[in-house]
């Protein structure tokens, strides 16, 4: 029997229902405050600029990962940064101000490194508390 986490379910509901509602409210407010064309222009511009920045940083992280692999080292740091850049790209392409803010925050290497430390520690604790099972398949 698996454990149930009711609080996690509540956070998911807030994330997938509450966040879009807040984003829509902010877009409507911005449209009223500065006009619809400027609001749409800002949303478009953040998407284009964000995609270019994610691409540039993603290529750099990919090159670092290849270099580390060539040295015989598993590129765990680079893989974590690459995953966060993927999330940043998704947030930056999603129309909205909060998602853009989150996406741009993930473009800052110091923020990604801080998150890697936080989630890395949580991941390590979860591996220590529950045994992992590894199966090897051979043809």
C-alpha positions as a Markdown table, in Angstrom:
| # | Residue | x | y | z |
|---|---|---|---|---|
| 1 | Unk | 0.0 | 0.0 | 0.0 |
| 2 | Unk | 1.5 | 3.3 | -1.0 |
| 3 | Unk | 1.4 | 6.4 | 1.2 |
| 4 | Unk | -1.0 | 9.2 | 0.4 |
| 5 | Unk | 0.0 | 12.8 | 0.5 |
| 6 | Unk | -3.1 | 14.9 | 0.7 |
| 7 | Unk | -1.2 | 18.2 | 1.0 |
| 8 | Unk | 0.7 | 17.5 | -2.3 |
| 9 | Unk | -2.7 | 16.9 | -4.0 |
| 10 | Unk | -3.8 | 20.3 | -2.8 |
| 11 | Unk | -0.7 | 22.0 | -4.2 |
| 12 | Unk | -1.3 | 20.4 | -7.6 |
| 13 | Unk | -4.8 | 21.7 | -7.6 |
| 14 | Unk | -3.6 | 25.2 | -6.7 |
| 15 | Unk | -0.9 | 25.0 | -9.4 |
| 16 | Unk | -3.0 | 23.8 | -12.3 |
| 17 | Unk | -6.2 | 25.7 | -11.5 |
| 18 | Unk | -5.1 | 28.7 | -9.4 |
| 19 | Unk | -2.1 | 29.7 | -11.4 |
| 20 | Unk | -3.9 | 30.0 | -14.8 |
| 21 | Unk | -6.6 | 32.1 | -13.0 |
| 22 | Unk | -4.1 | 34.4 | -11.6 |
| 23 | Unk | -2.3 | 34.7 | -14.9 |
| 24 | Unk | -5.5 | 35.6 | -16.7 |
| 25 | Unk | -6.4 | 38.2 | -14.1 |
| 26 | Unk | -2.9 | 39.7 | -14.5 |
| 27 | Unk | -3.2 | 39.8 | -18.3 |
| 28 | Unk | -6.7 | 41.4 | -18.0 |
| 29 | Unk | -5.3 | 44.0 | -15.5 |
| 30 | Unk | -2.3 | 44.7 | -17.8 |
| 31 | Unk | -4.6 | 45.0 | -20.8 |
| 32 | Unk | -6.7 | 47.6 | -19.0 |
| 33 | Unk | -3.7 | 49.5 | -17.6 |
| 34 | Unk | -1.4 | 49.8 | -20.7 |
| 35 | Unk | -3.7 | 48.5 | -23.5 |
| 36 | Unk | -4.1 | 45.2 | -25.2 |
| 37 | Unk | -1.6 | 45.8 | -28.0 |
| 38 | Unk | 1.2 | 46.6 | -25.6 |
| 39 | Unk | 0.3 | 43.7 | -23.3 |
| 40 | Unk | 0.4 | 41.3 | -26.3 |
| 41 | Unk | 3.7 | 42.8 | -27.4 |
| 42 | Unk | 5.2 | 42.3 | -24.0 |
| 43 | Unk | 4.0 | 38.6 | -24.0 |
| 44 | Unk | 5.4 | 38.0 | -27.5 |
| 45 | Unk | 8.7 | 39.8 | -26.7 |
| 46 | Unk | 9.3 | 37.8 | -23.5 |
| 47 | Unk | 8.6 | 34.6 | -25.4 |
| 48 | Unk | 11.1 | 35.4 | -28.2 |
| 49 | Unk | 13.8 | 36.8 | -25.9 |
| 50 | Unk | 13.3 | 33.9 | -23.5 |
| 51 | Unk | 13.6 | 31.3 | -26.2 |
| 52 | Unk | 16.8 | 32.8 | -27.5 |
| 53 | Unk | 18.3 | 32.9 | -24.0 |
| 54 | Unk | 17.3 | 29.4 | -23.2 |
| 55 | Unk | 18.8 | 28.2 | -26.5 |
| 56 | Unk | 22.1 | 29.9 | -25.8 |
| 57 | Unk | 22.3 | 28.6 | -22.2 |
| 58 | Unk | 21.2 | 25.2 | -23.2 |
| 59 | Unk | 23.9 | 24.9 | -25.8 |
| 60 | Unk | 26.5 | 26.0 | -23.2 |
| 61 | Unk | 25.2 | 23.4 | -20.7 |
| 62 | Unk | 25.2 | 20.7 | -23.4 |
| 63 | Unk | 28.8 | 21.5 | -24.2 |
| 64 | Unk | 29.8 | 21.4 | -20.5 |
| 65 | Unk | 28.0 | 18.0 | -20.2 |
| 66 | Unk | 29.9 | 16.6 | -23.2 |
| 67 | Unk | 33.2 | 17.8 | -21.8 |
| 68 | Unk | 32.5 | 16.2 | -18.4 |
| 69 | Unk | 31.6 | 12.9 | -20.1 |
| 70 | Unk | 34.8 | 13.0 | -22.1 |
| 71 | Unk | 36.6 | 13.4 | -18.8 |
| 72 | Unk | 34.9 | 10.3 | -17.5 |
| 73 | Unk | 32.7 | 12.1 | -15.1 |
| 74 | Unk | 28.9 | 11.8 | -14.9 |
| 75 | Unk | 27.5 | 15.3 | -15.6 |
| 76 | Unk | 24.9 | 15.4 | -12.9 |
| 77 | Unk | 25.1 | 19.2 | -12.4 |
| 78 | Unk | 24.8 | 19.8 | -16.1 |
| 79 | Unk | 21.8 | 17.4 | -16.4 |
| 80 | Unk | 20.0 | 19.2 | -13.6 |
| 81 | Unk | 20.7 | 22.6 | -15.1 |
| 82 | Unk | 19.5 | 21.3 | -18.5 |
| 83 | Unk | 16.3 | 20.1 | -17.0 |
| 84 | Unk | 15.7 | 23.4 | -15.3 |
| 85 | Unk | 16.4 | 25.2 | -18.6 |
| 86 | Unk | 13.8 | 23.0 | -20.3 |
| 87 | Unk | 11.3 | 24.1 | -17.6 |
| 88 | Unk | 12.4 | 27.7 | -18.1 |
| 89 | Unk | 11.7 | 27.4 | -21.8 |
| 90 | Unk | 8.2 | 26.0 | -21.2 |
| 91 | Unk | 7.4 | 28.8 | -18.7 |
| 92 | Unk | 8.7 | 31.5 | -21.1 |
| 93 | Unk | 6.7 | 30.2 | -24.0 |
| 94 | Unk | 3.5 | 30.1 | -21.8 |
| 95 | Unk | 1.7 | 33.4 | -22.0 |
| 96 | Unk | 1.6 | 35.1 | -18.6 |
| 97 | Unk | 3.6 | 37.3 | -16.3 |
| 98 | Unk | 4.2 | 34.9 | -13.4 |
| 99 | Unk | 5.3 | 32.1 | -15.7 |
| 100 | Unk | 7.7 | 34.6 | -17.5 |
| 101 | Unk | 9.1 | 35.8 | -14.2 |
| 102 | Unk | 9.7 | 32.1 | -13.1 |
| 103 | Unk | 11.2 | 31.3 | -16.5 |
| 104 | Unk | 13.6 | 34.3 | -16.4 |
| 105 | Unk | 14.5 | 33.4 | -12.8 |
| 106 | Unk | 15.5 | 29.9 | -14.0 |
| 107 | Unk | 17.8 | 31.5 | -16.5 |
| 108 | Unk | 20.0 | 32.8 | -13.7 |
| 109 | Unk | 22.7 | 30.1 | -13.0 |
| 110 | Unk | 22.8 | 31.0 | -9.3 |
| 111 | Unk | 19.1 | 30.3 | -8.9 |
| 112 | Unk | 19.4 | 27.0 | -10.8 |
| 113 | Unk | 22.3 | 26.0 | -8.5 |
| 114 | Unk | 20.4 | 26.9 | -5.4 |
| 115 | Unk | 17.4 | 24.8 | -6.6 |
| 116 | Unk | 19.7 | 22.0 | -7.5 |
| 117 | Unk | 21.0 | 21.9 | -4.0 |
| 118 | Unk | 17.5 | 22.0 | -2.5 |
| 119 | Unk | 16.0 | 19.3 | -4.7 |
| 120 | Unk | 19.2 | 17.3 | -4.7 |
| 121 | Unk | 19.1 | 17.0 | -0.9 |
| 122 | Unk | 15.4 | 16.1 | -1.0 |
| 123 | Unk | 16.1 | 13.5 | -3.7 |
| 124 | Unk | 19.0 | 12.0 | -1.7 |
| 125 | Unk | 16.8 | 11.7 | 1.4 |
| 126 | Unk | 14.1 | 10.0 | -0.5 |
| 127 | Unk | 16.6 | 7.5 | -1.9 |
| 128 | Unk | 17.9 | 6.8 | 1.6 |
| 129 | Unk | 14.5 | 6.3 | 3.0 |
| 130 | Unk | 13.2 | 3.9 | 0.3 |
| 131 | Unk | 15.4 | 1.3 | -1.3 |
| 132 | Unk | 15.9 | 1.5 | -5.0 |
| 133 | Unk | 15.6 | -1.5 | -7.3 |
| 134 | Unk | 17.7 | -1.7 | -10.3 |
| 135 | Unk | 17.2 | -4.3 | -13.0 |
| 136 | Unk | 19.5 | -5.0 | -15.8 |
| 137 | Unk | 18.2 | -6.4 | -19.1 |
| 138 | Unk | 20.4 | -8.2 | -21.4 |
| 139 | Unk | 19.5 | -9.4 | -24.9 |
